[in-house]
Amino acid sequence: MKTDVIVIGGGAAGMGAAIAAAKEGVKVTLIEREEKTGGILNQCIHNGFGLHYFKEELTGPEYAERLKKILREYDIDIITDFMVKEIKDKKVVGVFHDGVKEIEASSVVFTTGARERPFGALMIPGDRPSGIFTAGVVQKFINIENRFPGKRALVLGSGDIGLIMARRLTLEGVKVVGVVERMPYPGGLARNIRQCLEDFDIPLYLSSTVIEVRGKERLEEVVVAKVDEKFKPVLGTEKIFKVDTLVLSAGLLPMVILVSDFAVLNSTSKGLATSNIGQSSVEWLFGAGNCTVVYDLVDYVTVEGERAGKFAAIYAKGEKLSEKIPVDPGENVRVLHPRWYSKDDDLTIYARVSKPMEKGKLLVGNYEKTLLNAKPSEMIVLKVPARYLEGFERIRVSVKEA
Ligand SMILES: Cc1cc2nc3c(=O)[nH]c(=O)nc-3n(C[C@H](O)[C@H](O)[C@H](O)COP(=O)(O)OP(=O)(O)OC[C@H]3O[C@@H](n4cnc5c(N)ncnc54)[C@H](O)[C@@H]3O)c2cc1C
């Protein structure tokens, strides 16, 4: 099979990319491994999606439906139940109902999203009983499959997914005894701390972690202790929680396995490194969404998906794209995206600071922006006017603490 642009992954980034590429008048094929498009949005039935992009507060499935409606307005070839296994030089190989299928294109947009850090990666000592789930799995159980994970739960990790699941479990009648966070500050957005924990009287244990899980067949007890600045448990601070469910929300990792052996990865986000137009180190490979950097909001994912789709189509039409200038992380910048700047479009910086700061200054080339109350959990989004980037061979992004 031949097409102009292949988009791998039908989440918000992939749908945005496919729509924007189709607007450029090229032939687009969107591939999704699940039986329908929408990605993670399909299981996020809470609201809080779309305020920037659709100027309305929507649930995840509503947001996905809006994009699907636009998708249907274009002549896009959507192939679902197709699991991509390999990308070899503009050819995408995957497993379909009737066997292995190969599709060739002039450019590829990679939008495979992120995966959850699993229990094994956390190296928690103790037994290995049932009742330990990642937050995404519990979310799918409750919101899609109507299954009940347990009766009393503890959540490890105060990122947005952990906070949202603490509330969701409570609403479903599960007693959530607390959320445990090893950092001295919460990992999720301030609005989620208020709406998911404070409004439901769920305690948040900061500078704490799970040091042991106990249980023969089903989880019975979880031992939590305070940690010092080096995240070492402090002796004598142990607290035992009698729970049958432990929900892990220990972070998302960009899913890059299909590209990691031939494309440059972003050392700060661990995702596919791309420029501001979504182009990777391999000129025909573009990327967007959570497989490049884990975003706070789906609205940014959609916008960056559109950008990558548009320029993947322009590349497929044989038009030349500008040279890429490196964008480097400097002082106090833990996560930075994109990693190159091309003059073909604006530069929007997505960054996370390495520590909380009451006041600071974000510096990008010659551009400065005052930051108030910057937190590692909240992504900084900044559009930099092109005139501040002229004359640079490399652009440094740093945050100076005031
Ligand atoms: C629990 C939770 C709560 C959230 N709450 C909010 C919120 O309140 N507000 C907000 O704005 N944002 C929220 N977000 C963030 C937002 O939902 C995500 O940033 C966004 O939906 C990610 O889109 P994506 O397209 O990058 O990835 P995904 O939605 O993960 O899509 C990736 C797609 O690629 C497919 N895929 C992967 N590998 C392959 C392969 N090999 N072959 C074929 N297909 C493949 C997957 O099946 C999937 O459909 C939340 C996220 C989560 C997880």
The ligand as an SDF file (V2000), in Angstrom:
LIG
                    3D

 53 58  0  0  0  0  0  0  0  0999 V2000
   -5.7830   10.0680   33.5580 C   0  0  0  0  0  0  0  0  0  0  0  0
   -5.4770   11.2490   32.6920 C   0  0  0  0  0  0  0  0  0  0  0  0
   -6.1240   12.4460   32.9490 C   0  0  0  0  0  0  0  0  0  0  0  0
   -5.9080   13.5400   32.1200 C   0  0  0  0  0  0  0  0  0  0  0  0
   -6.5910   14.6880   32.3990 N   0  0  0  0  0  0  0  0  0  0  0  0
   -6.4830   15.7360   31.5480 C   0  0  0  0  0  0  0  0  0  0  0  0
   -7.3020   16.9090   31.7310 C   0  0  0  0  0  0  0  0  0  0  0  0
   -8.1050   17.0170   32.6690 O   0  0  0  0  0  0  0  0  0  0  0  0
   -7.1660   17.9110   30.8330 N   0  0  0  0  0  0  0  0  0  0  0  0
   -6.3180   17.8290   29.7560 C   0  0  0  0  0  0  0  0  0  0  0  0
   -6.2590   18.7540   28.9330 O   0  0  0  0  0  0  0  0  0  0  0  0
   -5.5250   16.7460   29.5890 N   0  0  0  0  0  0  0  0  0  0  0  0
   -5.5900   15.6910   30.4550 C   0  0  0  0  0  0  0  0  0  0  0  0
   -4.8220   14.5890   30.2530 N   0  0  0  0  0  0  0  0  0  0  0  0
   -3.7930   14.6150   29.2150 C   0  0  0  0  0  0  0  0  0  0  0  0
   -4.2890   14.2880   27.8120 C   0  0  0  0  0  0  0  0  0  0  0  0
   -5.3620   13.3900   27.8750 O   0  0  0  0  0  0  0  0  0  0  0  0
   -3.1470   13.6780   27.0150 C   0  0  0  0  0  0  0  0  0  0  0  0
   -2.0400   14.5620   27.0660 O   0  0  0  0  0  0  0  0  0  0  0  0
   -3.4860   13.4800   25.5360 C   0  0  0  0  0  0  0  0  0  0  0  0
   -4.7580   12.8910   25.3700 O   0  0  0  0  0  0  0  0  0  0  0  0
   -2.3860   12.5890   24.8970 C   0  0  0  0  0  0  0  0  0  0  0  0
   -2.6380   12.4310   23.5200 O   0  0  0  0  0  0  0  0  0  0  0  0
   -1.5990   11.6340   22.5920 P   0  0  0  0  0  0  0  0  0  0  0  0
   -2.2350   11.6270   21.2530 O   0  0  0  0  0  0  0  0  0  0  0  0
   -0.2500   12.1860   22.7150 O   0  0  0  0  0  0  0  0  0  0  0  0
   -1.5190   10.1580   23.2000 O   0  0  0  0  0  0  0  0  0  0  0  0
   -2.6150    8.9940   23.3770 P   0  0  0  0  0  0  0  0  0  0  0  0
   -3.9490    9.5270   23.7020 O   0  0  0  0  0  0  0  0  0  0  0  0
   -1.9950    8.0330   24.3190 O   0  0  0  0  0  0  0  0  0  0  0  0
   -2.6790    8.3480   21.9150 O   0  0  0  0  0  0  0  0  0  0  0  0
   -1.6970    7.5170   21.3940 C   0  0  0  0  0  0  0  0  0  0  0  0
   -2.3700    6.5250   20.4720 C   0  0  0  0  0  0  0  0  0  0  0  0
   -1.3810    5.7640   19.7770 O   0  0  0  0  0  0  0  0  0  0  0  0
   -1.8100    4.4320   19.6910 C   0  0  0  0  0  0  0  0  0  0  0  0
   -0.6270    3.5870   19.4890 N   0  0  0  0  0  0  0  0  0  0  0  0
    0.4380    3.4710   20.3350 C   0  0  0  0  0  0  0  0  0  0  0  0
    1.3360    2.6060   19.8290 N   0  0  0  0  0  0  0  0  0  0  0  0
    0.8460    2.1720   18.6420 C   0  0  0  0  0  0  0  0  0  0  0  0
    1.3230    1.2600   17.6470 C   0  0  0  0  0  0  0  0  0  0  0  0
    2.4920    0.6210   17.7930 N   0  0  0  0  0  0  0  0  0  0  0  0
    0.5490    1.0340   16.5510 N   0  0  0  0  0  0  0  0  0  0  0  0
   -0.6280    1.6830   16.3920 C   0  0  0  0  0  0  0  0  0  0  0  0
   -1.1300    2.5630   17.2940 N   0  0  0  0  0  0  0  0  0  0  0  0
   -0.4040    2.8060   18.4000 C   0  0  0  0  0  0  0  0  0  0  0  0
   -2.5020    4.1920   21.0290 C   0  0  0  0  0  0  0  0  0  0  0  0
   -3.3760    3.0920   20.9890 O   0  0  0  0  0  0  0  0  0  0  0  0
   -3.2260    5.5250   21.2270 C   0  0  0  0  0  0  0  0  0  0  0  0
   -4.5280    5.5160   20.6880 O   0  0  0  0  0  0  0  0  0  0  0  0
   -5.0060   13.4540   31.0460 C   0  0  0  0  0  0  0  0  0  0  0  0
   -4.3320   12.2730   30.7880 C   0  0  0  0  0  0  0  0  0  0  0  0
   -4.5680   11.1600   31.5930 C   0  0  0  0  0  0  0  0  0  0  0  0
   -3.8380    9.8790   31.2790 C   0  0  0  0  0  0  0  0  0  0  0  0
  1  2  1  0
  2  3  1  0
  2 52  2  0
  3  4  2  0
  4  5  1  0
  4 50  1  0
  5  6  2  0
  6  7  1  0
  6 13  1  0
  7  8  2  0
  7  9  1  0
  9 10  1  0
 10 11  2  0
 10 12  1  0
 12 13  2  0
 13 14  1  0
 14 15  1  0
 14 50  1  0
 15 16  1  0
 16 17  1  0
 16 18  1  0
 18 19  1  0
 18 20  1  0
 20 21  1  0
 20 22  1  0
 22 23  1  0
 23 24  1  0
 24 25  2  0
 24 26  1  0
 24 27  1  0
 27 28  1  0
 28 29  2  0
 28 30  1  0
 28 31  1  0
 31 32  1  0
 32 33  1  0
 33 34  1  0
 33 48  1  0
 34 35  1  0
 35 36  1  0
 35 46  1  0
 36 37  1  0
 36 45  1  0
 37 38  2  0
 38 39  1  0
 39 40  1  0
 39 45  2  0
 40 41  1  0
 40 42  2  0
 42 43  1  0
 43 44  2  0
 44 45  1  0
 46 47  1  0
 46 48  1  0
 48 49  1  0
 50 51  2  0
 51 52  1  0
 52 53  1  0
M  END
$$$$
